[in-house]
Amino acid sequence: MNSYQLMEGIGEIDSRFLQEADDYQNKSTHRAPIRWLSLAACLAIAVSAGVLYTKWSGIPAENNSAMTADMAAPDDNAVSQNAAEAAPFSAKMADDAPLYLADGIAYALVSTPAVLEQNGLPDTVSEDAVGEVIAVLDDDIKICTYLPLEDVPAIRVLSKTDMQPQFLFYQGQATEYSLGTLYGFSAAEDIDQISVNDQPLSTEDIAQIAESLAELKPDLAFTPEETTPDNIIQIRLQNGLTFQLSFAEFGTVLKLFDLYYPAEDILATLLHESE
Amino acid sequence: MDDSQIIALYWERSEDAIAQTDQKYGAYCRKISMNILHNTEDAEECVSDAYLGVWNAIPPQRPTIFSAFLGKITRNISLHRWQKNRAAKRGGGDTGILLSELEECLSSPESFDDSFDARALGGILNGFLDTLTLEQRVLFVRRYWYADPIEAVAEKTGMSISKATSMLFRLRKRLRIYLEKEGVSL
C-alpha cells in the first residue's frame, strides 16, 4: 500500500467522524487575555513559530546559564568542585548563538563534552534516542524529545536532516511548568545533591525542601529589584541533570533564567542552615 | 433549506437541488477541494463534478449525513485531480507533504497494492478512530480527511502548532501499529 492509497482509505471513514470534526469547538476558544509579563516573554511569543536568532539581551550573561550550559567557550566550562571556579555559572552565550523555541520554551545547543558529562549525557545523541517531534521549525529542522529523559522538558534534541542530532538545553520561559516538571524531579530521592554556594546540604535538609522545591511555579507578577542575586543553589538530580538557581541574600524568590519563583520558606530554611 | 428537503429535490429530479446544494454547501466543498488542490480553477471544476456525482447518486441513495456524503465525493474527485496534476507535474501544493506524513504509517510507502480496497481500509480506520479521544480524532480527521493545514488544525483544536504536530506524529505511529495488528499489508 502507498500513502495515496492510505489517503483514499481515510476518505472512506464513517461520516459520523466527519461531522464530529466539523462540529468540534475547542474549550479554549474563549481564552483569557494574554498576560504580558516580561520582555523575554513577549519576545518568545513574537517568534513562537521559529528560531530566535538574537542575543539574550537584557539579561546579564552570568544569570543566563542557570543550567550548566556551555554555549560558547568550551574552556570556560570545565567541571569544577569550587564555586569560584565553577565555570558553568559564568559561562557566556555567544552573541550570535541561536535560541530554538518550542512550546514557549527557549533552548540552546550544548555540545561541550564536559557539560554533557556533568549532566550525565553522552557526547552525541544517537539516532535511536531521538523521540517524538514536539516542534517543526523548518522543513528539515525539528525539536524532539530525548528518549531517556522524555518527560523532562528542560532537555530536548535538535534534529536536522544530514546532521547528527544535538542536545538542546532549557534557556528560559516555560511559565507553565513547575521546577519539578521542568527538570524531572518530585521528591528527595530524585535529588543527588543540593549545594548552596558550593556547600552541600545534608540529606535531612534536602528532604525538608525537596517537595516544595519541585512544586515551585514562577511568580509571573513579581517585579525584580535592582539587587543582583549573589547566592547560587546548585541542584544535581539523579537523572543526571544539573541546574542552578540564584537569590539575593534577603530575598524571597529564587531566580532561574528570566523567571522568579516565590520561595520564602525554602530560602528561610537554607539561610538558617548556612548561618 | 434543511438537508432532507435538498435530498427530496434530488429525488424529484429538480435542478434546483444543485442550486440549493451550492448555496448551503458550496463554501464547504470548495474548502475541501482547495485544501487538496491549492488551485481555485481546479477546485471549482471538482466541486461542479461533485454536484454532478451527487445528482447521479441520489436516487437511489438517501444519505443520512448529506454534508459528509457531499464532502466525500468532493474529496475523492479532488484527490484524483491532484494525482492527475501531479503526474502532469502541475501544481501539488501541500498535499505532497500530507502524503509524506502518511508514509510514516507504512513500511513500504512506494509499493502499490493491487488488491487494495479503500472501503475495507476505511472500515479498519473506523476501528482505529474509535480507540482515540475526541480531541485526537478531530485532529486526525481534520488533517488527513479535510487536509487542513497544521495551523488550521491547531486553531480548530485549540492547541499550539507544536503540540498538534507532536500529537499527529504520535497518532501516525499508533496508526502504523494498529494497521499492523489488523494485518493490513503495509
Interface residues (C-beta under 8 A of the other chain):
Chain A: M1 N2 S3 Y4 Q5 L6 M7 E8 G9 I10 G11 E12 I13 D14 S15 R16 F17 L18 Q19 E20 A21 D22 Y24 N26 K27 S28 T29 S48 A49 A102 D103 G104 E132 V133 I134 A135 V136 I143
Chain B: P63 T64 I65 S67 A68 F69 G71 K72 R75 N76 L79 Q83 L98 L99 S100 L102 E103 C105 L106 S108 P109 E110 S111 F112 D113 F116 A118 R119 L121 G122 G123 I124 L125 N126 L129 L134 E135 R137 V138 V141 R142 Y144 W145 Y146 I150 K156 T157 G158 M159 S160 I161 S162 K163 T165 S166 F169 R170 V184 S185 L186
